[in-house]
Amino acid sequence: SSSSSSSSSSEESEAEGMGYWMDDVGYWTDIMMRRAVEIQRTFKPNELAAVFWSLGALQASSSSSSSSSSSSSNSCRLLTRLEFGTAGLRGPMGGGFNRMNDLTVIQATQGLVAYLKEVKKNCHESKSISIAIAYDHRASPQHDLSSKRFAQLAACVCAFAEVEAHLFRGFTCTPLVPFMVKHKAMDAGIVVTASHNPKQDNGFKVYWSTGSQIVPPHDVNIKNSIDANLKPWAKYEPDSIEANPMCKDPTQQITSLYFESITKALCRYPSLNGKSDLKIAYTAMHGVGERFIRRAFKDFNLPPFVAVKQQGSPDPTFPTVAFPNPEEKGALDLALKTAKENGCSLVLANDPDADRLAAAELDANNDTIHSFTGNEIGILLADWQWRHFKRANPSMTDYSNIYMLNSTVSSKMLRAYAQAEGFQYMDTLTGFKWMGNTAYQLAKEGKSVLFMFEEAIGYAVGDVVLDKDGVSAGAVFAEMAASLRREHKKTVHQHLDSLYTRVGYFLSHNHYVRSNDQKIMGAIFDRLRNGGKYWFKCGDYVIKSIRDLATGFDSSRKDQKAILPKSNVLTYEFTNGCVITLRPSGTEPKLKYYIEHAGKDPGCTLKELHSMARVLIMEMLQPIKNGLKYHLP
């Protein structure tokens, strides 16, 4: 009954000093979202009992009308918990166990802190625990939720548990946290951001002491620790946390150290940069990046860029773009317009938390625009890094300890470039967490990683940050473009063509099919695996090797055992050099495919790529039979 519910709940709250109600049998719904957020913060027994009664009736109603879309949404919120994985938490802001809100952030932080303490105890370490925390500008005014509030709550949990919280003040770009964790030997880092997700989303990204995002077994262990620490440990007061002696302010020191570090490690022509006549337009995509990239340009002694005014200030509504991802069609339209109006030949763009970089080049002579793909930017920056490494080490002839990395779905042009130049190449699973942790291990072995990238416009130039960094990459790309223009009278696109001529034209067709039916997705992979009797042909194209990370099979190796960790990723390499990789998306109901073909003639290579892509898509995915919308080149 209402009275017994309020009585028992009140006694529990008073006994444990809880300021937040939390119980798996409670129900939050769409129409109660705002009220649910308020209930989390201020426990009012009588009011909560009434809400229980109303929501119980609503849930019963929802259960009897399963065809209702609101019923499905309510059930998702009420009956599932926002899952903690290798990217931490990410989801829409609002009320419910399956949403980003005060409670889910408190639970995640408590789980992380408890796990860190367990790790320290098992390692017999007495050193105090410290966590770096930063946040972007995302907010949901409707629910009085924001990245800042979530970060403050995370700091509250740390302070209560006698863990040092190094909380950045003000909106901060993501790369500063992995930088701080690495260079200040922190135990972990938290960034509250949803990167380039839709405006209603937020996230809780976790870094380990390596300075990279968490990988197994830490992700599973933290998840289990969260489940064991669901009840808030205290009544947290986020508005006053910055005055707590356990809450430090690293902003000025770490920001200065970051820019000093990237300038020292990555700026090659500070005096010549100041004489550059290259004009660049820049957009922060309504995110936090502009003041950071402006500082990077200043420290590299590059001329100031022309900012896209409509997108320069942090704005959580992202008013000028449908989707705040520089890769999305139309996202760079305002930047390109600004570039044309101001005579700029280069456009640079960060995603909202400034860990990714996009670029486009305008040719005024023939009125053309080339938007560089992530793979193209990757090989351009790789070549830049390699040429300057060789220039700095002219007597070195043994490159066996020099590495570059990219993800397994990124271009194999980096592999061909490494083979031609004599340094080492490695690929990893998709996601920068795998590259960052691999780079950390290689460094422990005395090896040097010059560059890492993924095709989804993420780059780590050098080893200053072991995660993607759109700020340093932006400054390096601008310096590279200025140098090409000054020394070689080349555009960036012309230099890319010269790399293609040297290494080969590596052209790609990357896309996806979408299905909400997981059975269809599973059936596609089951058919391709064929019970371990893998295909040897697809259409008329002969398969040279197969790597199936789900089963650990790799036919290209003598022992036929894959090196990379287990994952639902299938890769086929054909006798003509074409490579296709298929994997399910980790965040959306999509099956993604990446097709790349290489050759010496761009026209013939593109024609063969398109021909193969049409066969591979139709044969492997069977989109018509499976009722999938598909895209053919």
Secondary structure, DSSP 8 states (H G I E B T S, - for coil): -HHHHHHHHHHHHHHHT-SS---TT----GGGHHHHHHHHHS--HHHHHHHHHHHHHHHHHHHH-TT-HHHHHHHHHHH-----BTTBEEEEBSSSTTSBSHHHHHHHHHHHHHHHHHHHHHTT--S--EEEEEE-S-EEGGGTEEHHHHHHHHHHHHHHTT-EEEE--S---TTHHHHHHHHTT-SEEEEE--TTS-TTEEEEEEEETTSSB--TTHHHHHHHHHHTT-S-SS---GGGGGGSTTEE--HHHHHHHHHHHHHHHH---HHHHTT----EEEE-TTSS-HHHHHHHHHHTT----EE-GGGTS--TT-TT-SS--TTSTTTTHHHHHHHHHTT-SEEEEE-TTS--EEEEEEETTTTEEEE--HHHHHHHHHHHHHHHHHHH-TT----TTEEEEEETTS-THHHHHHHHHT-EEEEESSSHHHHHHHHHHHHHTT-EEEEEEETTTEEEETTS-SS--HHHHHHHHHHHHHHHHHHS---HHHHHHHHHHHH-EEEEEEEEEE-S-HHHHHHHHHHHHGGG---SEETTEEEEEEEETTTTEETTSTT-B-SS---S-EEEEETTS-EEEEEE-SSSSEEEEEEEEEESSHHHHHHHHHHHHHHHIIIII-TTTTT------
